[in-house]
Amino acid sequence: MQLKGQRNGWGASAVDAFSTALVMQIPEIVDEILDYIPTINFANTTTDVSLFETTIRYLAGMLSGYDLLKGPLSNLNSNATNVDALLTQSTNLANVLKFAFNTPTGIPYNGLNVTNQTTIGDATNGLAGMGTLVLEWTHLSDLTGDSQYASLSQKAESYLLNPRPASSEPFPGLVGSNIDIDTGIWVLAADSSIANLTSHPSSRPDLTFLADYNGTNLIYASQHLACFDGGNFLLGGQVLGRQDYIDFGLALVNGCHDTYASTATHIGPESFAWDDSAVPSEQTAFYNASGFCLTNPAYILRPEVIESYYYAYRITGNATYQDWAWDAFVAINATTRTESGFSSISNVNAADGGTKTDLQESFLFAEVLKYSYLIHAPVEHDGVNSWVFNTEAHPFKVAGMPIRASGAGRGPSEG
């Protein structure tokens, strides 16, 4: 089993797959990965390190494995020493990375050279690159009792909670996607909201998408990566008891489903648009039927559409979303499978997916396979959210008081 490859040669596929193997309860894979993780030297790599990607894949994968093996899946704990090493290795990795937060504002650099503890000179960091890290780094503090990791990530997140100046919010309540590392001032608008960004293609007004924007100018385009938005509204609506958020989330899920159902492979593209004035002539018929045109027809094994199906099913109990997830899984397996794994493809609207482009991202294992499995798995749930997924679908045990789900939604077997 070859465990090294992209993501700094540390075995991202193995670590990212760890929590999926645990959730699926496949002991032989769990044992193999559990034996491997203690051998990683996170201080040694010949390539630049992404703070964001390393946190959500490696750090989260190890912390999740620790939570699961110390908790509900302790029956899969075949080596207590190696399980303890998961937390040790998480701490080792955080200690290698924490110099990234040594900036005038505390907003971290993302591009790092860990061997000499320098950065690649980024001027800005993105919304995800500073916001989502708070979950993993705070959880490391929860488990170790060392508050420094939480403090580092929470200082960075404070700029999301209190953006400045006022021009950082082109629409009320909306912030941008990049922030200056030295000053903390927002420099690029790229987020979404019901009030300002809701959009319906003229050729398919039944579909709902969220437009991108630059300042107050809407850009009628989106991407597969953004299709987590439906699940985001659904989860927020359930926790807050807001049926309007749930309904809007379901509309977004339906729109992203259309990007799958409309293509020759029944897989959605990397990016798409619905601007009437910019439809390529060769896609006019496709646009009129589907409500979008392909701006990048590739598929790199992304999970976001199936992720939103998962939340839609769990919150509504409607088996349609299970069917959609199964259809997507079958299409991905049929089109991207190779003799030794799975491959990205060049064109979802070619009957065979075009060309296999020889990239197997680790989020295939962490997210695509996990959500595809969990949407069909039995549910025993009392309405208390005692676990939370990180960006990469690694489940963490909630350290504080769990949040009880509201009555919004009609999830299967939920109290």
N, C-alpha and C positions, 0 to 999 in steps of 0.2 A: 504494500500500500504506500503510494507516494504522497507524503504529507506536505511537502514544500512546494512553493510556487510563487504566485503574486503575493502582495501585501507583506513585503519585506522578508520573505523566506521563512516565516515563522509557522507556517501551516494553517492559514486562515480557514481553509475548507474544513479541516478537522475541528478547530475550536468553534467555528460558527455552527457546525453540525451537531455539536455536543448536546445542547439542550433539546434538539429535535430527537436525537437518538434516545435521550432520557424520557421525553414525553411519550414516544412510541414504545418505550421499554424494550429496547433491543440490546441485551446485555453484552454480547460479543463486541458490538461497536462501541458501547459505553466504555468497556474495559480497555479497548485499544486506544481510544482517545485519552482516557484517564491515565494510562501509562505514558502517553506521549507528552502531555502538557508540562510535567515537571522538568522535561529535558530542554525546554525552550530557553534560549538566552536572549532576552528582550533588549539587552544592551548592545547586541551584535547584529548589524545589518549593513548591507552595502548600498541601500537605496533610501531615498527620502521617505519619511514617515508622515502620514496624515493623522493628526491628533483625533479628528472626528472619526475616521474609519477605524482606527485602531481601538478607540474607546468603544464604539458600538458593536464591533465584531469580537475583538479579543478580550478586552476587559469585561464586557457584559457577558460573553460566553462563559468565562470562568466563574464570575460571580453567580450567574444563574445556575450553573452546574453545582456550585457549592450549596446554594439554597435548596435545590431539589434533592441532592444526596444527603444533606443533613436533615431534611424534612420529609415530605410525603413520599419520596422515592428512595428512602434509605435502604430498602430491600435490594437496590442495585449497587449499594456501596460494598464493593468487593475488596477495597484496599483503603483503609482509613487514613493511612499515611498520605496516599496520593490525593485523597479528598481534602485533607488539611493543606496540601500543597497548592490547591486551587486558590485559596485565599492568600497564601504566601506569594504565589506568582502574580496574583492581581496587584498586590502591594508593590512587588518588584517592578511591574510594568508602570504603575502610576508614578513611582519614584523616578523612573527613566524619563517619563513624559512631563512631569510637573514644571520643568523650567519654561515650558511654553506659556505659562501664565505670568511670567516675570516681565510685565509690560507696564507702561505708565497708568493704564486704566484697569489692568487685571483681565481685560479681554485677551484671550490667548491667541498666539500664532497657531496656524494650522499646519503649515509645512515645516517639518523639523528634520534636522540631522542629529540623530541621537548619539552617534559615536563621538562627536565633539561638542555636543550640547549647544548647537547653534540653530538658527532658523534660516529659511530660504528667503526671508525678507518680504513676506506678505504685508501689504499696506492695510488690508481689510480682512475681516472674517465674516462668515455667513451666519444667517439666522440659525440654521441647524448646528453649525460648527461651534456655537457658543451657548445655545439654548438647551439642546437635548442632553448635553454632557452632564447637566446637574443631576440627572437620575443616577447614572453609574458612579460618579465621583462621590455623591452623597451616600449612596448605598455602601460604598467601600468604607466610608467613615462609620456608618452604622455597624458594620460587621467587625471592624478593627478597633473601634473606640478612639481612633485618631481623627480629630476634627479638621485637620489641615486640608484634606481632600475636598470635603464639603465646602469649606470656606473659599477655596480657590474657584470652584465652579459657580458658587452662588454669587460671588462678586461679579463675575462676568454676566450672569443672567440678570443682574440688577439693571443693566442697560436695556434689556428687553422690557422690563416692567415699568421703567421710567425713561422712555426715549426723549432725547433732546437734540436740537431745539424743536419748536412747534412745527417747523417745516418738515420734520422727520415723519409726520403723519399726513400724507397727501389727502387721505380721506379720514374722517373721524374714527379713531380707534385702530387704524391700520398703520403698520410700520413697514420698514423696508427689509431688504434681504441681505444687505451688507453694511457693516459698521466699521468705522475707522478705529484701528487698534490703539492709536495714540490719544485720540480725543474722545472717542465714544459717540461721535456724531453720525447719524444715518446718512448714507450716500446713494442708495438705490432702492426704489420702491418695487416690491414684487410679492405681495401677499394677497389675501382674498377676503371677501366678506359678502354676506347675503345682500346687504343694502346697495353696494356699489359695483360688484363684479359679476353678479348673476347675468348669464347670457344664454340666448336660445338661437341656434343656427336658423337662418331664414328658410333653408330648405327642409329643416326638420324642427319646427318650433316646439315639438313635443319633448325634445331633449334639453337638458340643463347642464351647462358647463360653467366653470368659474374662469373669467378672463384674467389674463396677466395685466399689468399696467406699468407705465412709466410716468411718474408724476400723477396727473389726473387723466392721462390719455390711456384708454383701454387698448389692449392688444388681444385680439381674438385668437388666442393660441394656448395650448396646454401640452402636457406630456404625461407619459405613463407614470412617471415618478410622482406627479401631483394627484394621482387617482386614489391616494390614501385619504383625500379630503372628505369623501363620503363617510368613511369609517370614523374620521375625526369628529364630524358633526353628530354622527350616531352615538358615539361613546359619550360625548359631552351632553347630548340631549338626554341620555339615559341617567347619567349621574345628577344632572341639574333638574330633572323632571320637566324638560321642555319638549313637548311633542312637536312643536314647530321646527326645532332643530333636527329632530329625528326625521320628519317628513322631508326636509330639505336634503338631509344626508342621503335618504333613499333616492331622491331625484338625481343626485350626483352619481350614485352607484349605477342607476339605470343608464345615465349618459356614458359612463366608462364601460359598461357592458356592451353598449352599441359599438365601441371601438374594437371589441373582440368579435362580436357577432357579424360585423360587416365585411371582414377581410376574408381572403381566400383560405387562410390557415386557421381562422377563428382565434387568432392571437392579436392583441392590440399592439400598435406601433410605439416606437420610442417617443415620437412627438407628432402632433396633429394641429390643425387650425380650421377655423370656420369663418374666415374673412371673405365675404363675397367678392371683393375686389382683387383678391390674390389667389384665386383657385387656378391651378395650372390647367391649360386647355385639355390635356389628356386625362384629367381627373374630373371633368365636369359631370359626367354621368354618375361617377362614384359619389361625388359630393351631393348631388341632387338626391341620391338614394339614401346615403348614410348620414349626412349632416356634417361631415368633416372631410378634409383632404389630408393626405399623408405628407408631412414635412420631413420626417425621418422614418422610413419604413422598417428600420431594424428592430430586433427584439433581443435584449441581452439578459433574459431570464429574470426579469423584474417581477416582484410579488404584489405590487400595490393594489391591483384590481381584485385579486383573490383575497387579499387582506380585508378590503372593504366588504366583499361578499360575506366573509366570516362574521364581521360585526353586524351586518344586515340580518343574517340568519339568527345569530344569538339573541338579538334584540327583538326581532319580530316573530321568530318561529316559522317563518314562511319558507317552505322547502324549495321554492323557486331558486333561492340563492344557493342551496346545496347543488341543485341541478346545474346552475351556471358555473359553480366552482368545479364540478366534475367535468363539464364540457371543456373548461379551460385546461384542466390537468391532462385530459385525454389529448387535446390539441398540442400542448407543450411536449408531452411524451412522444407523440407521433412525429412531430416536426423537428424537435431539437435533440432527440436521443442519438447517441453515437455508441460505438462498441465499448467505449471506456467511460462514458458519462453523458454529459449534455453539453451542447454548444450554442452560443449566440448565433443568430441568423441575420441575413442582410435585408430580407424583404418579406414582411408578413402577408403581403398581398400577392405573392407568387405562390403557386399551388404547392411547391415543395419548400417554401420558405427562402427561396433564392439560394444563396451560398452560406454554408456553415462557416462562421468567422472565428472559430477556434478560441472562444473565451468562455470559461465556466466560472461565473462569479459565485463567491461563497454564500451570498444571500439566497441562492437557489435552495441550499440545504437548510439555512436558518429560517427562511420565511415561506418560500413557495411550497416546500414539502410540509412544513409544520402547519400552515393555515389550511392546506388541502386535506391534511389528516384531521385536524381538530374540528373542522366544520362538519365532519361526519361522525365524530367521536361522541359517545354517550355523555350526557351532561348531568352532573349532580351539583346543584348550586342553591345556596340559601339566600342569594341576593347580596351577600357581603363580598365586596371586591378586596380580597386579601392578597391577591397577586396582581402585578402590573407588567405589561410588556414594554420593553424598551423599543427604540426605533427599529432594531433588527429582529424583533419578535422573541427576545430572550426574556423569559418570565422571572421577575424578582419577587421575593416575599416582601410585602408591605411592612415596613418597620414600625410605623405608628399605628394609630387607630384606623382599621379598615373603614372605607366609605361604603355605606349601604346604598345599593342602587335604588332609585326612585321607582315609582309606579309606572313611569313612562315606558312604552314598549311592551311587548308580550313575549319575552324570551322563553324558549323551551325549558321546562323544569326549573324555572327561577321563582324564588319566593319573594 
